[in-house]
């Protein structure tokens, strides 16, 4: 595919990924660590805040083995957190 930002092939969609500083990191709290404490693990990236929120929420509300929590970071800053409905945010 051609990159629309270089003026070639108007209407084509770029297959080049967004620069890392435009992505939203999604990490989940996995309680199944060997020490019983678990830890945060990056599971993916959202292309914008809405996309990242949707992914994060789906991982804490899924019916099979939901994660305890999911965090969203942008440029290293925490911008959102989702928790299982039965887990308080505090």
DRENDO-1510 file (C-alpha; in Angstrom, 1 decimal, always signed):
<recs>
REC; n; res; u; v; w
REC; 1; UNK; +0.0; +0.0; +0.0 .
REC; 2; UNK; +1.1; +3.5; -0.5 .
REC; 3; UNK; +1.5; +6.1; +2.2 .
REC; 4; UNK; -1.2; +8.9; +1.8 .
REC; 5; UNK; +1.0; +11.4; +3.5 .
REC; 6; UNK; +3.5; +11.4; +0.6 .
REC; 7; UNK; +0.8; +12.3; -2.0 .
REC; 8; UNK; +0.8; +9.1; -3.9 .
REC; 9; UNK; -2.3; +7.1; -4.5 .
REC; 10; UNK; -4.9; +9.2; -2.8 .
REC; 11; UNK; -7.4; +7.1; -0.9 .
REC; 12; UNK; -4.9; +4.3; +0.0 .
REC; 13; UNK; -4.4; +3.4; +3.6 .
REC; 14; UNK; -0.9; +3.4; +5.1 .
REC; 15; UNK; +0.4; +0.0; +6.2 .
REC; 16; UNK; +3.2; +1.8; +8.1 .
REC; 17; UNK; +2.6; +1.6; +11.8 .
REC; 18; UNK; +2.2; +4.8; +13.8 .
REC; 19; UNK; +5.3; +6.2; +15.5 .
REC; 20; UNK; +5.8; +4.8; +19.0 .
REC; 21; UNK; +5.1; +8.2; +20.6 .
REC; 22; UNK; +1.5; +8.1; +19.1 .
REC; 23; UNK; +0.7; +4.6; +20.5 .
REC; 24; UNK; -1.0; +3.8; +23.8 .
REC; 25; UNK; +0.6; +0.9; +25.7 .
REC; 26; UNK; -1.8; -1.6; +27.3 .
REC; 27; UNK; -0.5; -3.6; +30.3 .
REC; 28; UNK; -2.4; -6.1; +32.4 .
REC; 29; UNK; -2.0; -7.3; +35.9 .
REC; 30; UNK; -1.5; -11.1; +35.8 .
REC; 31; UNK; -2.1; -12.7; +39.2 .
REC; 32; UNK; -0.6; -16.0; +38.2 .
REC; 33; UNK; +3.0; -15.2; +38.9 .
REC; 34; UNK; +5.2; -17.9; +40.5 .
REC; 35; UNK; +5.4; -16.0; +43.8 .
REC; 36; UNK; +1.6; -15.5; +43.9 .
REC; 37; UNK; +2.1; -11.8; +43.5 .
REC; 38; UNK; +1.7; -11.6; +39.7 .
REC; 39; UNK; +2.9; -8.6; +37.8 .
REC; 40; UNK; +2.2; -6.1; +35.0 .
REC; 41; UNK; +2.8; -7.3; +31.4 .
REC; 42; UNK; +2.4; -5.4; +28.2 .
REC; 43; UNK; -0.1; -7.1; +26.0 .
REC; 44; UNK; -0.4; -4.7; +23.1 .
REC; 45; UNK; -0.8; -1.2; +21.8 .
REC; 46; UNK; -3.8; +1.0; +20.9 .
REC; 47; UNK; -3.6; +3.5; +18.0 .
REC; 48; UNK; -5.6; +6.1; +20.0 .
REC; 49; UNK; -7.0; +6.4; +23.5 .
REC; 50; UNK; -10.4; +5.1; +22.5 .
REC; 51; UNK; -8.9; +2.0; +20.9 .
REC; 52; UNK; -6.7; +1.4; +23.9 .
REC; 53; UNK; -9.6; +1.8; +26.4 .
REC; 54; UNK; -11.7; -0.7; +24.4 .
REC; 55; UNK; -8.9; -3.3; +24.4 .
REC; 56; UNK; -8.1; -2.8; +28.1 .
REC; 57; UNK; -11.7; -3.1; +29.1 .
REC; 58; UNK; -12.2; -6.2; +27.1 .
REC; 59; UNK; -9.3; -7.9; +29.0 .
REC; 60; UNK; -10.8; -7.3; +32.4 .
REC; 61; UNK; -14.4; -8.1; +31.5 .
REC; 62; UNK; -13.9; -11.2; +29.3 .
REC; 63; UNK; -15.8; -14.3; +30.6 .
REC; 64; UNK; -12.8; -16.7; +30.7 .
REC; 65; UNK; -9.8; -15.8; +32.9 .
REC; 66; UNK; -10.2; -12.0; +33.0 .
REC; 67; UNK; -7.2; -10.1; +34.3 .
REC; 68; UNK; -7.5; -8.2; +37.6 .
REC; 69; UNK; -6.6; -4.8; +36.0 .
REC; 70; UNK; -5.4; -3.2; +32.8 .
REC; 71; UNK; -3.5; +0.1; +32.5 .
REC; 72; UNK; -3.0; +2.4; +29.6 .
REC; 73; UNK; +0.1; +4.5; +29.2 .
REC; 74; UNK; +1.0; +7.1; +26.7 .
REC; 75; UNK; +4.6; +8.3; +26.4 .
REC; 76; UNK; +5.3; +6.6; +29.7 .
REC; 77; UNK; +2.5; +8.4; +31.6 .
REC; 78; UNK; -0.5; +6.5; +33.1 .
REC; 79; UNK; -3.6; +7.8; +31.4 .
REC; 80; UNK; -6.2; +5.2; +32.3 .
REC; 81; UNK; -6.9; +2.1; +34.3 .
REC; 82; UNK; -9.6; -0.5; +34.1 .
REC; 83; UNK; -10.4; -3.1; +36.8 .
REC; 84; UNK; -12.6; -6.2; +36.9 .
REC; 85; UNK; -16.1; -5.1; +37.9 .
REC; 86; UNK; -15.7; -7.0; +41.3 .
REC; 87; UNK; -12.4; -5.2; +42.0 .
REC; 88; UNK; -12.3; -1.7; +43.6 .
REC; 89; UNK; -10.2; +1.0; +42.0 .
REC; 90; UNK; -8.6; +2.1; +45.2 .
</recs>
